[in-house]
Amino acid sequence: MRHLLHMASYSSQTNMHARNLAIVWAPNLLRSKDIEVTGFNGTAAFMEVRVQSIVVEFILTHVEQLF
């Protein structure tokens, strides 16, 4: 998480701020067995990934307090 926070510090150059990093990394950091097992597609999969990205963005914006 600290590495991703460090990467977010370069957002002015890379446009990869905490929200974008969360969207990219959330499915890997918070893998959902529901999506893998049931083969969610469409709206259900989108909503699951959306929740994951919100959680990861929260963690990234509060790294110092959490870790």
CHARMM internal coordinates of N, CA and C (Angstrom, degrees):
IC EDIT
DIST 1 N 1 CA 1.4415
DIST 1 CA 1 C 1.5283
ANGL 1 N 1 CA 1 C 111.03
DIST 1 C 2 N 1.3132
ANGL 1 CA 1 C 2 N 115.22
DIHE 1 N 1 CA 1 C 2 N -39.28
DIST 2 N 2 CA 1.4708
ANGL 1 C 2 N 2 CA 117.77
DIHE 1 CA 1 C 2 N 2 CA 178.69
DIST 2 CA 2 C 1.5274
ANGL 2 N 2 CA 2 C 111.06
DIHE 1 C 2 N 2 CA 2 C -64.22
DIST 2 C 3 N 1.3136
ANGL 2 CA 2 C 3 N 116.72
DIHE 2 N 2 CA 2 C 3 N -35.41
DIST 3 N 3 CA 1.4674
ANGL 2 C 3 N 3 CA 119.41
DIHE 2 CA 2 C 3 N 3 CA 177.24
DIST 3 CA 3 C 1.5278
ANGL 3 N 3 CA 3 C 110.34
DIHE 2 C 3 N 3 CA 3 C -64.43
DIST 3 C 4 N 1.3309
ANGL 3 CA 3 C 4 N 117.18
DIHE 3 N 3 CA 3 C 4 N -43.98
DIST 4 N 4 CA 1.4617
ANGL 3 C 4 N 4 CA 119.55
DIHE 3 CA 3 C 4 N 4 CA 178.59
DIST 4 CA 4 C 1.5242
ANGL 4 N 4 CA 4 C 110.96
DIHE 3 C 4 N 4 CA 4 C -64.79
DIST 4 C 5 N 1.3145
ANGL 4 CA 4 C 5 N 116.97
DIHE 4 N 4 CA 4 C 5 N -36.66
DIST 5 N 5 CA 1.4632
ANGL 4 C 5 N 5 CA 120.30
DIHE 4 CA 4 C 5 N 5 CA 175.32
DIST 5 CA 5 C 1.5252
ANGL 5 N 5 CA 5 C 110.18
DIHE 4 C 5 N 5 CA 5 C -62.55
DIST 5 C 6 N 1.3123
ANGL 5 CA 5 C 6 N 116.23
DIHE 5 N 5 CA 5 C 6 N -41.40
DIST 6 N 6 CA 1.4707
ANGL 5 C 6 N 6 CA 120.73
DIHE 5 CA 5 C 6 N 6 CA 176.73
DIST 6 CA 6 C 1.5281
ANGL 6 N 6 CA 6 C 109.99
DIHE 5 C 6 N 6 CA 6 C -61.29
DIST 6 C 7 N 1.3133
ANGL 6 CA 6 C 7 N 116.63
DIHE 6 N 6 CA 6 C 7 N -42.71
DIST 7 N 7 CA 1.4657
ANGL 6 C 7 N 7 CA 120.27
DIHE 6 CA 6 C 7 N 7 CA 178.17
DIST 7 CA 7 C 1.5282
ANGL 7 N 7 CA 7 C 110.53
DIHE 6 C 7 N 7 CA 7 C -62.68
DIST 7 C 8 N 1.3282
ANGL 7 CA 7 C 8 N 117.13
DIHE 7 N 7 CA 7 C 8 N -38.60
DIST 8 N 8 CA 1.4648
ANGL 7 C 8 N 8 CA 120.81
DIHE 7 CA 7 C 8 N 8 CA 179.02
DIST 8 CA 8 C 1.5265
ANGL 8 N 8 CA 8 C 111.96
DIHE 7 C 8 N 8 CA 8 C -64.19
DIST 8 C 9 N 1.3216
ANGL 8 CA 8 C 9 N 117.23
DIHE 8 N 8 CA 8 C 9 N -25.22
DIST 9 N 9 CA 1.4634
ANGL 8 C 9 N 9 CA 120.27
DIHE 8 CA 8 C 9 N 9 CA 179.43
DIST 9 CA 9 C 1.5315
ANGL 9 N 9 CA 9 C 111.60
DIHE 8 C 9 N 9 CA 9 C -66.37
DIST 9 C 10 N 1.3214
ANGL 9 CA 9 C 10 N 117.69
DIHE 9 N 9 CA 9 C 10 N -16.43
DIST 10 N 10 CA 1.4581
ANGL 9 C 10 N 10 CA 122.57
DIHE 9 CA 9 C 10 N 10 CA 177.40
DIST 10 CA 10 C 1.5284
ANGL 10 N 10 CA 10 C 111.68
DIHE 9 C 10 N 10 CA 10 C -98.62
DIST 10 C 11 N 1.3171
ANGL 10 CA 10 C 11 N 117.31
DIHE 10 N 10 CA 10 C 11 N 18.38
DIST 11 N 11 CA 1.4638
ANGL 10 C 11 N 11 CA 120.96
DIHE 10 CA 10 C 11 N 11 CA -174.34
DIST 11 CA 11 C 1.5275
ANGL 11 N 11 CA 11 C 113.36
DIHE 10 C 11 N 11 CA 11 C -60.98
DIST 11 C 12 N 1.3110
ANGL 11 CA 11 C 12 N 117.61
DIHE 11 N 11 CA 11 C 12 N -28.02
DIST 12 N 12 CA 1.4678
ANGL 11 C 12 N 12 CA 119.33
DIHE 11 CA 11 C 12 N 12 CA 178.33
DIST 12 CA 12 C 1.5270
ANGL 12 N 12 CA 12 C 111.25
DIHE 11 C 12 N 12 CA 12 C -64.30
DIST 12 C 13 N 1.3246
ANGL 12 CA 12 C 13 N 116.70
DIHE 12 N 12 CA 12 C 13 N -26.89
DIST 13 N 13 CA 1.4616
ANGL 12 C 13 N 13 CA 121.41
DIHE 12 CA 12 C 13 N 13 CA 179.27
DIST 13 CA 13 C 1.5207
ANGL 13 N 13 CA 13 C 112.76
DIHE 12 C 13 N 13 CA 13 C -96.24
DIST 13 C 14 N 1.3258
ANGL 13 CA 13 C 14 N 116.62
DIHE 13 N 13 CA 13 C 14 N -32.72
DIST 14 N 14 CA 1.4676
ANGL 13 C 14 N 14 CA 120.43
DIHE 13 CA 13 C 14 N 14 CA -172.49
DIST 14 CA 14 C 1.5298
ANGL 14 N 14 CA 14 C 114.20
DIHE 13 C 14 N 14 CA 14 C -108.27
DIST 14 C 15 N 1.3323
ANGL 14 CA 14 C 15 N 117.17
DIHE 14 N 14 CA 14 C 15 N -13.61
DIST 15 N 15 CA 1.4621
ANGL 14 C 15 N 15 CA 123.44
DIHE 14 CA 14 C 15 N 15 CA -174.13
DIST 15 CA 15 C 1.5281
ANGL 15 N 15 CA 15 C 112.18
DIHE 14 C 15 N 15 CA 15 C 60.40
DIST 15 C 16 N 1.3197
ANGL 15 CA 15 C 16 N 117.16
DIHE 15 N 15 CA 15 C 16 N 21.54
DIST 16 N 16 CA 1.4594
ANGL 15 C 16 N 16 CA 122.03
DIHE 15 CA 15 C 16 N 16 CA 176.73
DIST 16 CA 16 C 1.5212
ANGL 16 N 16 CA 16 C 109.01
DIHE 15 C 16 N 16 CA 16 C -105.42
DIST 16 C 17 N 1.3203
ANGL 16 CA 16 C 17 N 114.95
DIHE 16 N 16 CA 16 C 17 N 73.87
DIST 17 N 17 CA 1.4550
ANGL 16 C 17 N 17 CA 120.34
DIHE 16 CA 16 C 17 N 17 CA 176.91
DIST 17 CA 17 C 1.5220
ANGL 17 N 17 CA 17 C 108.45
DIHE 16 C 17 N 17 CA 17 C -80.64
DIST 17 C 18 N 1.3094
ANGL 17 CA 17 C 18 N 117.24
DIHE 17 N 17 CA 17 C 18 N -179.04
DIST 18 N 18 CA 1.4674
ANGL 17 C 18 N 18 CA 121.74
DIHE 17 CA 17 C 18 N 18 CA -173.45
DIST 18 CA 18 C 1.5281
ANGL 18 N 18 CA 18 C 112.18
DIHE 17 C 18 N 18 CA 18 C -54.74
DIST 18 C 19 N 1.3156
ANGL 18 CA 18 C 19 N 118.00
DIHE 18 N 18 CA 18 C 19 N -40.80
DIST 19 N 19 CA 1.4660
ANGL 18 C 19 N 19 CA 120.19
DIHE 18 CA 18 C 19 N 19 CA -178.62
DIST 19 CA 19 C 1.5328
ANGL 19 N 19 CA 19 C 111.30
DIHE 18 C 19 N 19 CA 19 C -64.85
DIST 19 C 20 N 1.3178
ANGL 19 CA 19 C 20 N 117.30
DIHE 19 N 19 CA 19 C 20 N -45.72
DIST 20 N 20 CA 1.4694
ANGL 19 C 20 N 20 CA 119.64
DIHE 19 CA 19 C 20 N 20 CA 179.17
DIST 20 CA 20 C 1.5243
ANGL 20 N 20 CA 20 C 111.82
DIHE 19 C 20 N 20 CA 20 C -65.69
DIST 20 C 21 N 1.3176
ANGL 20 CA 20 C 21 N 116.91
DIHE 20 N 20 CA 20 C 21 N -41.02
DIST 21 N 21 CA 1.4632
ANGL 20 C 21 N 21 CA 119.93
DIHE 20 CA 20 C 21 N 21 CA 177.15
DIST 21 CA 21 C 1.5238
ANGL 21 N 21 CA 21 C 110.66
DIHE 20 C 21 N 21 CA 21 C -62.72
DIST 21 C 22 N 1.3196
ANGL 21 CA 21 C 22 N 116.54
DIHE 21 N 21 CA 21 C 22 N -39.49
DIST 22 N 22 CA 1.4669
ANGL 21 C 22 N 22 CA 120.55
DIHE 21 CA 21 C 22 N 22 CA 178.91
DIST 22 CA 22 C 1.5232
ANGL 22 N 22 CA 22 C 111.15
DIHE 21 C 22 N 22 CA 22 C -63.59
DIST 22 C 23 N 1.3195
ANGL 22 CA 22 C 23 N 117.35
DIHE 22 N 22 CA 22 C 23 N -42.29
DIST 23 N 23 CA 1.4646
ANGL 22 C 23 N 23 CA 120.75
DIHE 22 CA 22 C 23 N 23 CA 179.25
DIST 23 CA 23 C 1.5214
ANGL 23 N 23 CA 23 C 110.73
DIHE 22 C 23 N 23 CA 23 C -60.90
DIST 23 C 24 N 1.3223
ANGL 23 CA 23 C 24 N 116.43
DIHE 23 N 23 CA 23 C 24 N -41.69
DIST 24 N 24 CA 1.4621
ANGL 23 C 24 N 24 CA 120.68
DIHE 23 CA 23 C 24 N 24 CA -177.67
DIST 24 CA 24 C 1.5304
ANGL 24 N 24 CA 24 C 111.94
DIHE 23 C 24 N 24 CA 24 C -73.51
DIST 24 C 25 N 1.3293
ANGL 24 CA 24 C 25 N 116.93
DIHE 24 N 24 CA 24 C 25 N -44.04
DIST 25 N 25 CA 1.4582
ANGL 24 C 25 N 25 CA 121.11
DIHE 24 CA 24 C 25 N 25 CA -171.96
DIST 25 CA 25 C 1.5273
ANGL 25 N 25 CA 25 C 115.51
DIHE 24 C 25 N 25 CA 25 C -90.28
DIST 25 C 26 N 1.3124
ANGL 25 CA 25 C 26 N 118.31
DIHE 25 N 25 CA 25 C 26 N -22.23
DIST 26 N 26 CA 1.4712
ANGL 25 C 26 N 26 CA 121.24
DIHE 25 CA 25 C 26 N 26 CA -175.36
DIST 26 CA 26 C 1.5244
ANGL 26 N 26 CA 26 C 114.27
DIHE 25 C 26 N 26 CA 26 C -54.44
DIST 26 C 27 N 1.3310
ANGL 26 CA 26 C 27 N 119.61
DIHE 26 N 26 CA 26 C 27 N -46.28
DIST 27 N 27 CA 1.4744
ANGL 26 C 27 N 27 CA 118.21
DIHE 26 CA 26 C 27 N 27 CA -179.01
DIST 27 CA 27 C 1.5312
ANGL 27 N 27 CA 27 C 113.42
DIHE 26 C 27 N 27 CA 27 C -61.35
DIST 27 C 28 N 1.3196
ANGL 27 CA 27 C 28 N 117.11
DIHE 27 N 27 CA 27 C 28 N -26.36
DIST 28 N 28 CA 1.4680
ANGL 27 C 28 N 28 CA 120.48
DIHE 27 CA 27 C 28 N 28 CA 178.69
DIST 28 CA 28 C 1.5246
ANGL 28 N 28 CA 28 C 111.95
DIHE 27 C 28 N 28 CA 28 C -86.11
DIST 28 C 29 N 1.3171
ANGL 28 CA 28 C 29 N 116.78
DIHE 28 N 28 CA 28 C 29 N -37.14
DIST 29 N 29 CA 1.4650
ANGL 28 C 29 N 29 CA 120.30
DIHE 28 CA 28 C 29 N 29 CA -178.07
DIST 29 CA 29 C 1.5150
ANGL 29 N 29 CA 29 C 112.62
DIHE 28 C 29 N 29 CA 29 C -77.82
DIST 29 C 30 N 1.3190
ANGL 29 CA 29 C 30 N 116.93
DIHE 29 N 29 CA 29 C 30 N -33.01
DIST 30 N 30 CA 1.4601
ANGL 29 C 30 N 30 CA 122.13
DIHE 29 CA 29 C 30 N 30 CA -178.13
DIST 30 CA 30 C 1.5254
ANGL 30 N 30 CA 30 C 109.34
DIHE 29 C 30 N 30 CA 30 C -123.25
DIST 30 C 31 N 1.2928
ANGL 30 CA 30 C 31 N 115.82
DIHE 30 N 30 CA 30 C 31 N 59.57
DIST 31 N 31 CA 1.4631
ANGL 30 C 31 N 31 CA 121.18
DIHE 30 CA 30 C 31 N 31 CA -177.17
DIST 31 CA 31 C 1.5219
ANGL 31 N 31 CA 31 C 110.66
DIHE 30 C 31 N 31 CA 31 C -58.11
DIST 31 C 32 N 1.3146
ANGL 31 CA 31 C 32 N 115.65
DIHE 31 N 31 CA 31 C 32 N 134.65
DIST 32 N 32 CA 1.4546
ANGL 31 C 32 N 32 CA 121.76
DIHE 31 CA 31 C 32 N 32 CA -178.29
DIST 32 CA 32 C 1.5248
ANGL 32 N 32 CA 32 C 110.62
DIHE 31 C 32 N 32 CA 32 C -105.39
DIST 32 C 33 N 1.3157
ANGL 32 CA 32 C 33 N 115.99
DIHE 32 N 32 CA 32 C 33 N 117.50
DIST 33 N 33 CA 1.4666
ANGL 32 C 33 N 33 CA 120.14
DIHE 32 CA 32 C 33 N 33 CA 177.10
DIST 33 CA 33 C 1.5206
ANGL 33 N 33 CA 33 C 110.72
DIHE 32 C 33 N 33 CA 33 C -67.01
DIST 33 C 34 N 1.3320
ANGL 33 CA 33 C 34 N 117.10
DIHE 33 N 33 CA 33 C 34 N -29.29
DIST 34 N 34 CA 1.4674
ANGL 33 C 34 N 34 CA 120.12
DIHE 33 CA 33 C 34 N 34 CA 178.24
DIST 34 CA 34 C 1.5258
ANGL 34 N 34 CA 34 C 111.22
DIHE 33 C 34 N 34 CA 34 C -59.01
DIST 34 C 35 N 1.3117
ANGL 34 CA 34 C 35 N 116.28
DIHE 34 N 34 CA 34 C 35 N -44.06
DIST 35 N 35 CA 1.4663
ANGL 34 C 35 N 35 CA 119.64
DIHE 34 CA 34 C 35 N 35 CA 179.74
DIST 35 CA 35 C 1.5194
ANGL 35 N 35 CA 35 C 110.19
DIHE 34 C 35 N 35 CA 35 C -66.74
DIST 35 C 36 N 1.3323
ANGL 35 CA 35 C 36 N 117.25
DIHE 35 N 35 CA 35 C 36 N -42.10
DIST 36 N 36 CA 1.4577
ANGL 35 C 36 N 36 CA 120.73
DIHE 35 CA 35 C 36 N 36 CA -177.87
DIST 36 CA 36 C 1.5234
ANGL 36 N 36 CA 36 C 112.66
DIHE 35 C 36 N 36 CA 36 C -69.22
DIST 36 C 37 N 1.3259
ANGL 36 CA 36 C 37 N 116.91
DIHE 36 N 36 CA 36 C 37 N -44.31
DIST 37 N 37 CA 1.4616
ANGL 36 C 37 N 37 CA 121.28
DIHE 36 CA 36 C 37 N 37 CA -174.59
DIST 37 CA 37 C 1.5237
ANGL 37 N 37 CA 37 C 111.79
DIHE 36 C 37 N 37 CA 37 C -74.45
DIST 37 C 38 N 1.3153
ANGL 37 CA 37 C 38 N 116.68
DIHE 37 N 37 CA 37 C 38 N -48.44
DIST 38 N 38 CA 1.4594
ANGL 37 C 38 N 38 CA 119.54
DIHE 37 CA 37 C 38 N 38 CA -174.89
DIST 38 CA 38 C 1.5127
ANGL 38 N 38 CA 38 C 112.70
DIHE 37 C 38 N 38 CA 38 C -88.33
DIST 38 C 39 N 1.3139
ANGL 38 CA 38 C 39 N 116.36
DIHE 38 N 38 CA 38 C 39 N -9.98
DIST 39 N 39 CA 1.4573
ANGL 38 C 39 N 39 CA 119.41
DIHE 38 CA 38 C 39 N 39 CA -179.87
DIST 39 CA 39 C 1.5181
ANGL 39 N 39 CA 39 C 112.31
DIHE 38 C 39 N 39 CA 39 C 66.61
DIST 39 C 40 N 1.3424
ANGL 39 CA 39 C 40 N 115.70
DIHE 39 N 39 CA 39 C 40 N 42.73
DIST 40 N 40 CA 1.4674
ANGL 39 C 40 N 40 CA 119.57
DIHE 39 CA 39 C 40 N 40 CA 177.33
DIST 40 CA 40 C 1.5159
ANGL 40 N 40 CA 40 C 109.19
DIHE 39 C 40 N 40 CA 40 C -48.19
DIST 40 C 41 N 1.2871
ANGL 40 CA 40 C 41 N 115.56
DIHE 40 N 40 CA 40 C 41 N 142.27
DIST 41 N 41 CA 1.4588
ANGL 40 C 41 N 41 CA 119.23
DIHE 40 CA 40 C 41 N 41 CA 171.95
DIST 41 CA 41 C 1.5148
ANGL 41 N 41 CA 41 C 108.12
DIHE 40 C 41 N 41 CA 41 C -143.51
DIST 41 C 42 N 1.2861
ANGL 41 CA 41 C 42 N 116.04
DIHE 41 N 41 CA 41 C 42 N 169.25
DIST 42 N 42 CA 1.4517
ANGL 41 C 42 N 42 CA 120.52
DIHE 41 CA 41 C 42 N 42 CA 177.45
DIST 42 CA 42 C 1.5108
ANGL 42 N 42 CA 42 C 114.23
DIHE 41 C 42 N 42 CA 42 C 65.26
DIST 42 C 43 N 1.3098
ANGL 42 CA 42 C 43 N 115.26
DIHE 42 N 42 CA 42 C 43 N -134.47
DIST 43 N 43 CA 1.4577
ANGL 42 C 43 N 43 CA 122.39
DIHE 42 CA 42 C 43 N 43 CA -172.87
DIST 43 CA 43 C 1.5190
ANGL 43 N 43 CA 43 C 112.90
DIHE 42 C 43 N 43 CA 43 C -63.61
DIST 43 C 44 N 1.3289
ANGL 43 CA 43 C 44 N 118.03
DIHE 43 N 43 CA 43 C 44 N -41.24
DIST 44 N 44 CA 1.4655
ANGL 43 C 44 N 44 CA 120.90
DIHE 43 CA 43 C 44 N 44 CA -178.50
DIST 44 CA 44 C 1.5242
ANGL 44 N 44 CA 44 C 111.29
DIHE 43 C 44 N 44 CA 44 C -61.89
DIST 44 C 45 N 1.3173
ANGL 44 CA 44 C 45 N 117.05
DIHE 44 N 44 CA 44 C 45 N -44.41
DIST 45 N 45 CA 1.4655
ANGL 44 C 45 N 45 CA 120.92
DIHE 44 CA 44 C 45 N 45 CA 179.30
DIST 45 CA 45 C 1.5226
ANGL 45 N 45 CA 45 C 110.34
DIHE 44 C 45 N 45 CA 45 C -65.98
DIST 45 C 46 N 1.3227
ANGL 45 CA 45 C 46 N 116.45
DIHE 45 N 45 CA 45 C 46 N -41.48
DIST 46 N 46 CA 1.4607
ANGL 45 C 46 N 46 CA 119.93
DIHE 45 CA 45 C 46 N 46 CA 179.05
DIST 46 CA 46 C 1.5251
ANGL 46 N 46 CA 46 C 110.90
DIHE 45 C 46 N 46 CA 46 C -60.51
DIST 46 C 47 N 1.3222
ANGL 46 CA 46 C 47 N 117.25
DIHE 46 N 46 CA 46 C 47 N -44.27
DIST 47 N 47 CA 1.4632
ANGL 46 C 47 N 47 CA 120.97
DIHE 46 CA 46 C 47 N 47 CA -179.42
DIST 47 CA 47 C 1.5230
ANGL 47 N 47 CA 47 C 111.22
DIHE 46 C 47 N 47 CA 47 C -64.96
DIST 47 C 48 N 1.3196
ANGL 47 CA 47 C 48 N 117.42
DIHE 47 N 47 CA 47 C 48 N -39.09
DIST 48 N 48 CA 1.4640
ANGL 47 C 48 N 48 CA 121.20
DIHE 47 CA 47 C 48 N 48 CA 178.65
DIST 48 CA 48 C 1.5282
ANGL 48 N 48 CA 48 C 110.44
DIHE 47 C 48 N 48 CA 48 C -63.31
DIST 48 C 49 N 1.3196
ANGL 48 CA 48 C 49 N 117.37
DIHE 48 N 48 CA 48 C 49 N -46.19
DIST 49 N 49 CA 1.4636
ANGL 48 C 49 N 49 CA 121.30
DIHE 48 CA 48 C 49 N 49 CA 179.53
DIST 49 CA 49 C 1.5229
ANGL 49 N 49 CA 49 C 110.02
DIHE 48 C 49 N 49 CA 49 C -66.78
DIST 49 C 50 N 1.3139
ANGL 49 CA 49 C 50 N 117.50
DIHE 49 N 49 CA 49 C 50 N -34.83
DIST 50 N 50 CA 1.4651
ANGL 49 C 50 N 50 CA 121.05
DIHE 49 CA 49 C 50 N 50 CA 178.35
DIST 50 CA 50 C 1.5315
ANGL 50 N 50 CA 50 C 110.26
DIHE 49 C 50 N 50 CA 50 C -61.83
DIST 50 C 51 N 1.3118
ANGL 50 CA 50 C 51 N 117.29
DIHE 50 N 50 CA 50 C 51 N -44.93
DIST 51 N 51 CA 1.4731
ANGL 50 C 51 N 51 CA 121.31
DIHE 50 CA 50 C 51 N 51 CA 178.46
DIST 51 CA 51 C 1.5267
ANGL 51 N 51 CA 51 C 109.68
DIHE 50 C 51 N 51 CA 51 C -62.90
DIST 51 C 52 N 1.3294
ANGL 51 CA 51 C 52 N 116.39
DIHE 51 N 51 CA 51 C 52 N -44.01
DIST 52 N 52 CA 1.4646
ANGL 51 C 52 N 52 CA 120.26
DIHE 51 CA 51 C 52 N 52 CA 179.42
DIST 52 CA 52 C 1.5274
ANGL 52 N 52 CA 52 C 110.44
DIHE 51 C 52 N 52 CA 52 C -59.41
DIST 52 C 53 N 1.3231
ANGL 52 CA 52 C 53 N 117.54
DIHE 52 N 52 CA 52 C 53 N -44.42
DIST 53 N 53 CA 1.4607
ANGL 52 C 53 N 53 CA 120.01
DIHE 52 CA 52 C 53 N 53 CA -177.56
DIST 53 CA 53 C 1.5255
ANGL 53 N 53 CA 53 C 111.59
DIHE 52 C 53 N 53 CA 53 C -67.70
DIST 53 C 54 N 1.3179
ANGL 53 CA 53 C 54 N 117.93
DIHE 53 N 53 CA 53 C 54 N -33.97
DIST 54 N 54 CA 1.4662
ANGL 53 C 54 N 54 CA 120.74
DIHE 53 CA 53 C 54 N 54 CA 177.04
DIST 54 CA 54 C 1.5266
ANGL 54 N 54 CA 54 C 110.18
DIHE 53 C 54 N 54 CA 54 C -65.25
DIST 54 C 55 N 1.3177
ANGL 54 CA 54 C 55 N 116.61
DIHE 54 N 54 CA 54 C 55 N -41.72
DIST 55 N 55 CA 1.4684
ANGL 54 C 55 N 55 CA 120.87
DIHE 54 CA 54 C 55 N 55 CA 179.05
DIST 55 CA 55 C 1.5220
ANGL 55 N 55 CA 55 C 110.46
DIHE 54 C 55 N 55 CA 55 C -64.02
DIST 55 C 56 N 1.3222
ANGL 55 CA 55 C 56 N 117.26
DIHE 55 N 55 CA 55 C 56 N -46.63
DIST 56 N 56 CA 1.4707
ANGL 55 C 56 N 56 CA 120.33
DIHE 55 CA 55 C 56 N 56 CA -179.23
DIST 56 CA 56 C 1.5231
ANGL 56 N 56 CA 56 C 110.50
DIHE 55 C 56 N 56 CA 56 C -65.84
DIST 56 C 57 N 1.3122
ANGL 56 CA 56 C 57 N 118.28
DIHE 56 N 56 CA 56 C 57 N -39.34
DIST 57 N 57 CA 1.4654
ANGL 56 C 57 N 57 CA 119.99
DIHE 56 CA 56 C 57 N 57 CA 177.00
DIST 57 CA 57 C 1.5263
ANGL 57 N 57 CA 57 C 110.65
DIHE 56 C 57 N 57 CA 57 C -62.19
DIST 57 C 58 N 1.3298
ANGL 57 CA 57 C 58 N 117.57
DIHE 57 N 57 CA 57 C 58 N -41.38
DIST 58 N 58 CA 1.4649
ANGL 57 C 58 N 58 CA 120.86
DIHE 57 CA 57 C 58 N 58 CA 177.09
DIST 58 CA 58 C 1.5308
ANGL 58 N 58 CA 58 C 110.24
DIHE 57 C 58 N 58 CA 58 C -60.34
DIST 58 C 59 N 1.3170
ANGL 58 CA 58 C 59 N 116.32
DIHE 58 N 58 CA 58 C 59 N -45.65
DIST 59 N 59 CA 1.4695
ANGL 58 C 59 N 59 CA 120.14
DIHE 58 CA 58 C 59 N 59 CA 179.81
DIST 59 CA 59 C 1.5206
ANGL 59 N 59 CA 59 C 110.27
DIHE 58 C 59 N 59 CA 59 C -60.86
DIST 59 C 60 N 1.3384
ANGL 59 CA 59 C 60 N 116.90
DIHE 59 N 59 CA 59 C 60 N -44.87
DIST 60 N 60 CA 1.4631
ANGL 59 C 60 N 60 CA 120.44
DIHE 59 CA 59 C 60 N 60 CA -179.27
DIST 60 CA 60 C 1.5287
ANGL 60 N 60 CA 60 C 112.47
DIHE 59 C 60 N 60 CA 60 C -63.23
DIST 60 C 61 N 1.3097
ANGL 60 CA 60 C 61 N 116.88
DIHE 60 N 60 CA 60 C 61 N -36.58
DIST 61 N 61 CA 1.4658
ANGL 60 C 61 N 61 CA 118.63
DIHE 60 CA 60 C 61 N 61 CA -179.05
DIST 61 CA 61 C 1.5260
ANGL 61 N 61 CA 61 C 112.81
DIHE 60 C 61 N 61 CA 61 C -80.55
DIST 61 C 62 N 1.3474
ANGL 61 CA 61 C 62 N 116.51
DIHE 61 N 61 CA 61 C 62 N -7.90
DIST 62 N 62 CA 1.4647
ANGL 61 C 62 N 62 CA 120.36
DIHE 61 CA 61 C 62 N 62 CA 179.48
DIST 62 CA 62 C 1.5348
ANGL 62 N 62 CA 62 C 112.47
DIHE 61 C 62 N 62 CA 62 C -128.51
DIST 62 C 63 N 1.3137
ANGL 62 CA 62 C 63 N 116.44
DIHE 62 N 62 CA 62 C 63 N 29.91
DIST 63 N 63 CA 1.4740
ANGL 62 C 63 N 63 CA 121.01
DIHE 62 CA 62 C 63 N 63 CA -177.45
DIST 63 CA 63 C 1.5262
ANGL 63 N 63 CA 63 C 111.30
DIHE 62 C 63 N 63 CA 63 C -56.15
DIST 63 C 64 N 1.2967
ANGL 63 CA 63 C 64 N 117.34
DIHE 63 N 63 CA 63 C 64 N -45.51
DIST 64 N 64 CA 1.4709
ANGL 63 C 64 N 64 CA 120.31
DIHE 63 CA 63 C 64 N 64 CA -175.89
DIST 64 CA 64 C 1.5278
ANGL 64 N 64 CA 64 C 111.54
DIHE 63 C 64 N 64 CA 64 C -63.50
DIST 64 C 65 N 1.3109
ANGL 64 CA 64 C 65 N 117.20
DIHE 64 N 64 CA 64 C 65 N -37.02
DIST 65 N 65 CA 1.4598
ANGL 64 C 65 N 65 CA 120.02
DIHE 64 CA 64 C 65 N 65 CA -179.70
DIST 65 CA 65 C 1.5442
ANGL 65 N 65 CA 65 C 111.57
DIHE 64 C 65 N 65 CA 65 C -76.79
DIST 65 C 66 N 1.3132
ANGL 65 CA 65 C 66 N 116.44
DIHE 65 N 65 CA 65 C 66 N -34.58
DIST 66 N 66 CA 1.4719
ANGL 65 C 66 N 66 CA 120.31
DIHE 65 CA 65 C 66 N 66 CA -175.90
DIST 66 CA 66 C 1.5257
ANGL 66 N 66 CA 66 C 113.32
DIHE 65 C 66 N 66 CA 66 C -82.84
DIST 66 C 67 N 1.3342
ANGL 66 CA 66 C 67 N 116.70
DIHE 66 N 66 CA 66 C 67 N -33.94
DIST 67 N 67 CA 1.4646
ANGL 66 C 67 N 67 CA 119.54
DIHE 66 CA 66 C 67 N 67 CA -175.12
DIST 67 CA 67 C 1.5149
ANGL 67 N 67 CA 67 C 109.19
DIHE 66 C 67 N 67 CA 67 C -117.85
END
COOR INIT
IC SEED 1 N 1 CA 1 C
IC BUILD
